[in-house]
Amino acid sequence: MKIAVVYWSGTGNTEAMADAVARGVTESGSEAVLLTAISVNDLSSYDAIAFGCPAMGAEELEDSEFEPMFSALEGSLNGEKIALFGSYGWGDGEWMRTWENRCKEDGAVFACEYVICNEAPNEDAVSACKALGAALTK
């Protein structure tokens, strides 16, 4: 299987999570391709997709690169196997719940529960990200 790990990171926290997701994919015997949001134009050649974005502003997706990329892809998410992850520095994870609901409305199929962590991922968050990556390969 070929899995895309698409992310945006301003501080490196979500990038560290993306790296752990990719490790989970490769440790499960599949191919992981790390892509920054700005470099994405077509994800149709992937078997599953992990999307990672931190909470920004008033608990929303990053709006200059990630949100435009994700909005452009929404019409193609119906039936696609995906997983979500990201970090936050305030709030209670509302941005992730909103994003998950949005993906459900788009018809995406979740491989597992989302993973969020406060600030930099600790050992538990890294393990959860690796498990998320592995779940995408099943």
ABEGO torsion letter per residue (X at the ends): XBBBBBBBBAAGAAAAAAAAAAAAAAAAGBBBBBBBAAABABAAABABBBBBBBBBEBGBBBAAAAAAAAAAAAAAABGBBBBBBEBBABEAGAAAAAAAAAAAAAGBBBABBBBBBBEBBBAAAAAAAAAAAAAAAX
